[in-house]
């Protein structure tokens, strides 16, 4: 018995109850969710005619819930003041309702008898639950029919549909026979595309970005891909690709693309505060459609390290121009120019850099980029001051298979970057290689326990630590490498003119391991252990020093990712467990 008291008053029911006997929590919950009448408990006052209307609609809704659970011989009685609701006209509701009783006799549960969905494409597998002897749930029938229809659509039969069905309940045997006939129609190819709704973005540019596969065999995944390409530009508020009701000439299927353009200009600013990096202030201005082809032009400025422990204050101003679909719909062009000052504990770097690159979507989860750049810099270190000009040729790959970028619980991520550089003033030629791999696995009730692991490895080749660009070298310590150890506290001690100076290393290897436990829906705790090795040679882990850190953290989930608080301490060395470092940010540590 489930009871419900509503607010008193001349128009309010005094009680609403559900009687279903020993139905189990699952079926009872399904009926409670289906019933409009029981749902009136969310309202403080309800007019009698509204209760009558809800009760009259509940007959069909509750029977549907019974069918979904496999009960095809059930009965439903809904009495209002002792009178069957079906006999009460909607406009003839009692002036006052004292009691509503929903009485459900579920009857026997039916199992599937003879079942079939045909014809099916080769190698199509229907759900295992759609088989003789399994509970005859209505949703299983719908799922099986949908599986068959989608199997035909996946191989080009866009108009596949159920053509006929025979469903017979054999009450003496308590079995349900189901036979559904599908009509696949004919295999179709993508026909012409009509583009509507654009005002400022050229129709030809939209078509180029979309890469609509006219002439190819129909594939529903291609529709999703086209819509994703257009949304990725940021130039459109909405993108909808719909197929025509009628088949075109020569077994083609015309499509209409309906779009709504975004406002072309956008600006914003941000503030970020970290206990280690200090305060970061940023602002940007962006044009989403700079030249009528959904080109994205952006100007941004940033001041960071204010009050932090990472050296002095850093400055950056940058511009970028992104042109989508410059060589087919999968290849974008990006040009950037950046003027910056980087004030780190071991060096001060003023630089101006320009770069032009192509980004290629190899497949949905794999991206590659290649570019050419020019870097002019003035560097101050313990060695003195020097200036250099480098020609760079960055190359990178990114494999993204995490289920959530800001709060992953499963999947993995791999990034590989290589930057060869050629000195234009004789300072030395070489290259920098860096790889970052992350993996996640969850288990337990509702996957509340997550193991997260990260590995990093890097190398600078062709130059030594004294001639390599200072920001190409490797350090360890801080939130991105080893928490608990001071920021960039591990580097390389290099002899120079009879003395010893601190520089970055020629190689790096790092590992981070976290155990994340969800305490409530929004609060979690974390235990972590980090390791970092900085090497004096280009071969990682060959010759150098290592350190480690460990600690605990708290996470609070928000709509933009978890707020992160980590408290770490050194796990080795003379200061082991003798000091603490605090890290605050948004998103998981990795």
Buried (B, 14 or more C-beta within 10 A) or exposed (E): EBEBEBEEEEBBBBEBBBEBEEBEEEBBEBBBEBBBBBBBBEEEEBBBBBBBBBBBBBBEBBBEBBBBBBBBBBEBBBBBBEEEBEEBEEEEBBEEBEEBBBBBBBBEBBBBBEBBBEEBBEEBEBBEBBEEEBBBBBEBBEBBBEBBBEBBBBBBBBBBEBEEEEBEBEEEEBBBBBBBBBBBBEBBBBBBBEBEBBEEBBEEBBBBBBBBBBEEBBBEEBBEBBBEBBBBBBBBEEBEBEBBEEBEEEBBBBBBBBBEBBEEEBEEEEEBEBBBBBBBEBEBBBBBBBEEBBBBBBBBBBBBBBEBBBBBBBBBEBBBBBBBBBEEBBBBBBBBBBBBBBBBBBBBBBBBBBBEBBBBBEEEEBBBBEBEBBBBBBBBBEBEEBEBBBBBBBBBBBBBBBEEEEBBBBBBBBBBBBBBBBBBEEBBBBBBBBBBBBBBBBEEEEEBBBBBBBBBBBBBBBBBBEBBBBBBBBBBBBBBBBBBBBBBBBBBEBEEEEEEBBBBBBBBBBBBBBBBBBEEEEEBEBEBBBBBBBBBBBEBEEEBBBBBBBBBBBBEBEEEBBBBBBBBBBBBBEBBEEEEBBBBBEBBBB
